[in-house]
């Protein structure tokens, strides 16, 4: 089975926005997911505690929430939407052909 960080990367490959706020949120969440010593719920609590942008409002918070949703999919705490599910399935299928 894939680790959480790999699933997180697959879930977030939306080909869309890669702005500064989103990159910073990704880096923080990826650092939390890289430590698999906790349960899924505890990991989500640690992700919430690691929020790096001060007040939870405006665009930085929206970028954080978008990245948090991808992390929840990777942790299995939320179902993937149709686009994300398709991307993850395609990535898993492509991995079958790699050596």
MOPEKA-V173503 format. One record per helix or strand of 2 or more residues. SS is the DSSP state (~ for helix, > for strand). FROM is the first residue (numbers start at 0). TO is the last residue. If there is no record, write none. Layout:
ss | from | to
SS | FROM | TO
SS | FROM | TO
//
This chain:
ss | from | to
~ | 3 | 11
~ | 19 | 32
~ | 39 | 48
~ | 57 | 74
~ | 81 | 96
//
